[in-house]
Amino acid sequence: MEFAVILAGGTGKRLWPLSRQKRPKQVLRILNGQTLLRSCFERLQRSFDLRNILVLTNEDFVDAVRENLLELPEDNVIAEPVVRDTAGAIGLAAAILSKFDADSTMAVMTADQILEPPEVFETALRTGLSFVHERPEALVTFAVKPTFPSTQFGYIKLGDPVPFAESRDAVRRVETFQEKPDEATAYRYVESGRYYWNSGMFVWKCRTILEQLRRYLPDCIEPLRNIQLDWGTPQQRMTLKEWFGRLPKISIDYAVLEKATNVYAIPLDCRWLDLGSFAALGDIIRSDADNNIVVAEHIELLDCKNNIVVTEDKNHLIALIGLDNMIVAHSPDATLVCPATQARRIQDLLEQIQRHGQEKFL
């Protein structure tokens, strides 16, 4: 069977105070009232049966996720007791699915991305699933054609096209994975035409990714085996809590993909956005005549330009006078005001808030 797994465990600290420890960015209603998680879920419903979509999230986010996806079966939301990065989450999903279907195929998506138009992604996804059925040993990732030399994304260097019955040029070998580059290197990557952004989305057989994890990350073998054995039994929750935290904390890229030899990529030529910061809103929200990006029901701006103003509170008025290149983010109990050029220091601010004993605002 074919399954979709949505990874929805990240907090999105760079979007504080909208995103919090118990309210991650993927459930924020800042996309015309829709959340990133909901958008991802609806995109996957075009290709997967509702019962075959799983969401893996932090146990603190479970209620928010279920509230956002009311039609999803309750058991399809899996709570991770601790944060263990993508290798642990993917290993857990693969272990669960392969217990009930040894030949299962999984597509892995993240909940904080925007892909438009959805038809481009849907076609690429079907290609990926077909390719994995034809070559069960394959590890398939999706590579996004870069639109500018970003220093915030990792890159994938693509090799030659791979013969494939359904499409001549749809699948290419992956030569290397590259970490976030400096600006000069990013320019070279984009100019070459062979480097694409690493989307963090994948398709593979569950048994294949488990074999790769056992080979390259042997410390995961015992925890995943014990979790799999007790999944679906009265001991399921207790065993997950006992063993999940023993999984290595590492991304699937570092753990497997940068080492494996059977990695392929499907290029995506579409609008793609990883919503990781307030500045990224500029790519999805149309600015006003003064280049202000506003996500708010009630707003009054007097002699303001180049600002980012965000709130989910439909009953709150935000009024600004004479501001230029500022970020104003309002939530019911905390408000951030800072120059856009200082947004990178939000993490430092959160650490200071914690040092001052104000954890309730994190």
C-alpha positions as CSV (number, residue, x, y, z in Angstrom):
1,M,0.0,0.0,0.0
2,E,1.0,3.6,-0.5
3,F,1.1,5.9,2.6
4,A,1.9,9.6,3.1
5,V,3.7,10.7,6.2
6,I,3.6,14.4,7.3
7,L,6.4,15.5,9.6
8,A,4.9,18.2,11.8
9,G,7.2,18.4,14.8
10,G,9.0,21.7,14.3
11,T,8.3,24.7,16.4
12,G,9.3,27.5,14.1
13,K,11.1,29.7,16.7
14,R,11.8,32.4,14.1
15,L,8.1,33.1,14.0
16,W,7.8,33.9,17.7
17,P,5.5,35.1,19.4
18,L,3.0,33.6,16.9
19,S,4.6,30.1,17.1
20,R,5.1,28.7,20.6
21,Q,6.4,25.5,22.2
22,K,2.8,24.2,22.3
23,R,1.6,25.9,19.1
24,P,3.9,25.4,16.2
25,K,4.1,27.4,13.0
26,Q,2.3,24.7,11.0
27,V,-1.0,25.4,12.8
28,L,-0.9,29.2,12.5
29,R,-3.7,30.6,10.5
30,I,-1.8,33.2,8.5
31,L,-2.5,32.0,4.9
32,N,-5.9,33.5,4.3
33,G,-7.2,31.7,7.4
34,Q,-5.6,28.4,6.4
35,T,-2.7,26.7,8.1
36,L,0.4,25.2,6.5
37,L,-0.6,21.8,7.9
38,R,-4.0,21.9,6.4
39,S,-2.6,23.0,3.1
40,C,-0.2,20.0,3.1
41,F,-2.9,17.6,4.1
42,E,-5.3,18.7,1.3
43,R,-2.5,18.5,-1.2
44,L,-1.9,14.9,-0.2
45,Q,-5.5,14.0,-0.3
46,R,-5.3,14.3,-4.1
47,S,-3.1,11.2,-4.2
48,F,-3.8,9.2,-1.0
49,D,-6.7,7.7,0.8
50,L,-7.5,9.6,4.0
51,R,-6.8,6.5,6.1
52,N,-3.3,6.3,4.6
53,I,-2.1,9.7,5.7
54,L,-0.2,9.8,9.0
55,V,1.0,12.9,10.9
56,L,4.0,12.6,13.2
57,T,4.3,15.5,15.7
58,N,5.6,16.4,19.1
59,E,3.3,15.2,21.9
60,D,2.7,18.8,22.9
61,F,1.2,19.6,19.5
62,V,-1.2,16.6,19.2
63,D,-4.3,18.5,20.2
64,A,-3.6,21.3,17.9
65,V,-2.9,18.9,15.0
66,R,-6.1,17.0,15.6
67,E,-8.1,20.1,15.9
68,N,-6.8,21.2,12.5
69,L,-7.4,17.9,10.8
70,L,-10.7,16.8,12.3
71,E,-11.5,14.2,9.6
72,L,-8.2,12.4,10.1
73,P,-8.6,9.2,12.2
74,E,-7.3,9.8,15.7
75,D,-4.8,7.0,15.6
76,N,-3.2,8.5,12.4
77,V,-1.7,11.3,14.6
78,I,1.4,9.8,16.2
79,A,2.9,11.7,19.2
80,E,6.7,11.7,19.5
81,P,7.6,11.8,23.2
82,V,10.8,13.7,22.6
83,V,12.4,15.5,19.6
84,R,14.6,13.3,17.6
85,D,14.9,15.0,14.2
86,T,13.9,13.5,10.8
87,A,15.8,10.2,11.0
88,G,14.0,9.2,14.1
89,A,10.6,10.3,12.9
90,I,11.0,8.6,9.5
91,G,12.4,5.4,11.1
92,L,9.4,5.3,13.5
93,A,6.9,5.8,10.6
94,A,8.6,3.1,8.5
95,A,8.7,0.6,11.4
96,I,5.0,1.1,12.1
97,L,3.9,0.9,8.5
98,S,6.1,-2.1,7.6
99,K,4.6,-4.1,10.5
100,F,1.2,-4.0,8.9
101,D,2.3,-4.1,5.3
102,A,5.8,-5.5,4.6
103,D,5.8,-4.0,1.0
104,S,4.5,-0.6,2.0
105,T,5.7,2.6,0.3
106,M,5.9,5.9,2.1
107,A,6.0,9.5,0.8
108,V,7.5,11.8,3.4
109,M,6.4,15.5,3.5
110,T,7.0,18.3,5.9
111,A,4.1,20.4,7.1
112,D,5.7,23.9,6.7
113,Q,6.1,24.1,2.9
114,I,4.1,25.8,0.2
115,L,4.0,24.3,-3.3
116,E,2.2,25.9,-6.2
117,P,0.7,24.9,-8.4
118,P,-0.3,21.6,-6.6
119,E,-0.6,19.8,-10.0
120,V,3.2,20.0,-10.6
121,F,3.8,18.4,-7.2
122,E,1.1,15.8,-7.7
123,T,2.7,14.7,-11.1
124,A,6.1,14.5,-9.5
125,L,4.8,12.5,-6.6
126,R,3.1,10.0,-8.8
127,T,6.3,9.7,-10.8
128,G,8.2,9.0,-7.6
129,L,5.8,6.4,-6.4
130,S,6.0,4.6,-9.8
131,F,9.8,4.8,-9.9
132,V,10.0,3.2,-6.4
133,H,7.6,0.4,-7.4
134,E,9.9,-0.3,-10.4
135,R,13.1,0.0,-8.4
136,P,12.3,-1.0,-4.8
137,E,15.9,-0.3,-3.7
138,A,15.7,3.4,-4.7
139,L,15.7,6.4,-2.3
140,V,13.9,9.3,-4.1
141,T,14.0,12.9,-3.1
142,F,12.4,16.0,-4.7
143,A,14.8,18.8,-5.8
144,V,13.4,22.3,-6.3
145,K,14.7,24.4,-9.2
146,P,16.2,27.5,-7.5
147,T,14.9,30.9,-8.4
148,F,17.7,32.8,-6.7
149,P,21.0,32.0,-5.0
150,S,19.7,31.3,-1.5
151,T,22.2,30.8,1.4
152,Q,19.4,29.5,3.6
153,F,18.8,26.1,1.9
154,G,20.9,23.0,1.3
155,Y,21.5,22.0,-2.3
156,I,21.5,18.8,-4.3
157,K,23.8,18.3,-7.3
158,L,21.9,16.4,-10.0
159,G,23.5,13.9,-12.4
160,D,22.3,12.4,-15.6
161,P,18.7,11.3,-16.2
162,V,17.8,7.7,-15.4
163,P,16.0,5.5,-17.9
164,F,12.4,5.2,-16.7
165,A,9.4,3.9,-18.7
166,E,7.0,6.6,-17.6
167,S,9.2,9.6,-18.4
168,R,12.5,10.1,-20.1
169,D,13.9,12.9,-18.1
170,A,11.8,12.9,-14.9
171,V,14.3,11.1,-12.6
172,R,18.0,11.9,-12.2
173,R,20.8,10.5,-10.2
174,V,22.0,12.5,-7.2
175,E,25.7,13.2,-7.2
176,T,26.1,15.0,-3.9
177,F,24.3,16.8,-1.1
178,Q,25.7,20.3,-0.2
179,E,25.1,22.2,3.0
180,K,23.9,25.8,3.1
181,P,26.5,27.7,1.0
182,D,28.0,31.2,1.3
183,E,26.7,33.8,-1.2
184,A,29.4,33.3,-3.8
185,T,29.0,29.6,-3.8
186,A,25.2,29.9,-4.1
187,Y,25.6,32.0,-7.2
188,R,27.9,29.3,-8.7
189,Y,25.4,26.6,-7.9
190,V,22.5,28.5,-9.6
191,E,24.5,29.5,-12.6
192,S,25.6,25.8,-13.2
193,G,22.0,24.7,-13.6
194,R,22.9,21.4,-11.9
195,Y,22.2,22.3,-8.3
196,Y,18.7,22.3,-6.9
197,W,17.3,23.2,-3.5
198,N,16.9,20.3,-1.1
199,S,13.2,20.1,-0.3
200,G,13.3,17.5,2.5
201,M,10.5,15.5,0.8
202,F,11.0,11.8,-0.1
203,V,9.6,8.6,-1.5
204,W,10.8,5.0,-0.7
205,K,9.8,1.6,0.4
206,C,9.6,1.3,4.1
207,R,11.8,-1.8,4.2
208,T,14.4,0.0,2.1
209,I,14.7,3.0,4.4
210,L,14.8,0.7,7.4
211,E,17.6,-1.3,5.8
212,Q,19.5,1.9,5.1
213,L,19.0,3.1,8.7
214,R,20.3,-0.2,10.0
215,R,23.4,0.1,7.8
216,Y,24.3,3.7,8.4
217,L,22.7,4.3,11.8
218,P,23.0,1.1,13.8
219,D,22.1,2.7,17.1
220,C,18.5,2.9,15.8
221,I,18.1,-0.9,15.3
222,E,17.1,-1.8,18.9
223,P,14.7,1.1,19.6
224,L,12.9,0.7,16.3
225,R,12.6,-3.1,16.7
226,N,11.1,-2.8,20.2
227,I,8.7,-0.1,19.2
228,Q,7.6,-2.1,16.2
229,L,7.0,-5.3,18.2
230,D,4.7,-3.5,20.7
231,W,2.9,-1.3,18.2
232,G,-0.8,-2.0,18.2
233,T,-0.7,-3.7,21.6
234,P,-1.6,-2.4,25.1
235,Q,2.2,-1.7,25.6
236,Q,2.4,0.6,22.6
237,R,2.5,4.0,24.4
238,M,4.8,2.8,27.2
239,T,7.3,1.2,24.8
240,L,7.3,4.3,22.5
241,K,8.0,6.5,25.5
242,E,10.8,4.2,26.7
243,W,12.6,3.7,23.4
244,F,12.0,6.6,21.1
245,G,14.3,8.9,23.1
246,R,17.1,6.4,22.6
247,L,17.1,7.0,18.8
248,P,20.0,9.2,17.6
249,K,19.1,12.8,17.1
250,I,20.1,13.4,13.5
251,S,18.5,14.3,10.2
252,I,17.8,11.7,7.5
253,D,20.1,13.6,5.2
254,Y,23.1,13.2,7.5
255,A,22.2,9.8,8.6
256,V,21.5,8.1,5.3
257,L,21.1,10.1,2.1
258,E,24.7,11.6,2.1
259,K,26.1,8.1,2.4
260,A,23.8,5.9,0.3
261,T,24.5,5.1,-3.3
262,N,21.0,4.5,-4.6
263,V,19.7,8.1,-4.3
264,Y,17.6,9.7,-7.1
265,A,15.9,13.0,-7.5
266,I,12.8,14.3,-9.3
267,P,13.2,18.0,-10.2
268,L,10.4,20.3,-9.3
269,D,9.9,23.5,-11.3
270,C,7.3,25.2,-9.2
271,R,6.8,27.9,-6.6
272,W,8.3,26.4,-3.4
273,L,8.6,28.1,0.0
274,D,9.8,26.9,3.3
275,L,8.1,29.3,5.7
276,G,10.8,29.6,8.3
277,S,10.8,33.3,9.0
278,F,8.8,36.5,8.9
279,A,10.8,37.6,5.8
280,A,9.4,34.6,3.9
281,L,5.9,36.0,4.2
282,G,7.0,38.4,1.5
283,D,7.0,35.5,-1.0
284,I,3.4,34.6,-0.3
285,I,1.6,37.8,0.8
286,R,1.1,40.6,-1.6
287,S,2.5,43.9,-0.3
288,D,0.6,47.2,-0.4
289,A,1.6,50.3,-2.3
290,D,4.3,51.1,0.3
291,N,5.7,47.6,0.3
292,N,4.1,46.7,3.7
293,I,3.3,43.0,4.2
294,V,0.2,42.8,6.3
295,V,-1.5,39.8,7.8
296,A,-4.2,41.4,10.0
297,E,-7.9,42.0,10.1
298,H,-7.6,45.5,11.4
299,I,-4.6,47.7,10.5
300,E,-3.9,51.4,10.3
301,L,-0.6,52.6,8.8
302,L,0.4,56.3,8.7
303,D,3.6,57.1,6.7
304,C,4.8,53.5,7.0
305,K,6.8,51.5,4.4
306,N,8.6,48.2,4.1
307,N,7.1,46.7,7.2
308,I,5.9,43.2,8.1
309,V,2.8,43.2,10.4
310,V,1.2,39.9,11.5
311,T,-1.5,38.9,13.9
312,E,-4.2,36.2,14.0
313,D,-6.4,38.2,16.4
314,K,-9.4,39.3,14.4
315,N,-10.5,41.7,17.1
316,H,-7.2,43.6,17.5
317,L,-6.2,46.8,15.8
318,I,-2.6,47.4,15.0
319,A,-1.7,51.0,14.3
320,L,1.8,52.2,13.2
321,I,3.2,55.7,12.6
322,G,6.3,56.5,10.6
323,L,7.9,53.1,10.7
324,D,10.2,51.7,8.1
325,N,11.6,48.2,7.7
326,M,10.2,46.9,11.0
327,I,8.5,43.6,12.1
328,V,5.5,43.8,14.3
329,A,4.1,40.4,15.4
330,H,1.2,40.4,17.9
331,S,-0.3,37.4,19.8
332,P,-2.7,37.5,22.8
333,D,0.0,37.5,25.4
334,A,3.2,38.7,23.7
335,T,4.2,41.2,21.0
336,L,7.5,41.4,19.0
337,V,8.7,44.7,17.6
338,C,12.1,44.8,15.9
339,P,13.9,46.0,12.8
340,A,13.7,43.5,10.0
341,T,17.5,43.5,9.9
342,Q,17.6,42.2,13.5
343,A,15.1,39.3,13.0
344,R,18.0,36.8,13.1
345,R,18.3,37.6,16.8
346,I,14.9,36.2,17.8
347,Q,16.6,33.0,19.0
348,D,18.8,35.1,21.3
349,L,15.7,36.9,22.6
350,L,14.0,33.6,23.4
351,E,17.1,32.4,25.3
352,Q,17.0,35.7,27.3
353,I,13.3,35.2,28.1
354,Q,14.1,31.8,29.4
355,R,17.0,33.1,31.6
356,H,14.6,35.6,33.1
357,G,12.2,32.9,34.1
358,Q,9.5,33.9,31.6
359,E,9.0,30.4,30.2
360,K,5.2,30.8,30.0
361,F,5.8,33.1,27.0
362,L,7.9,30.6,25.1
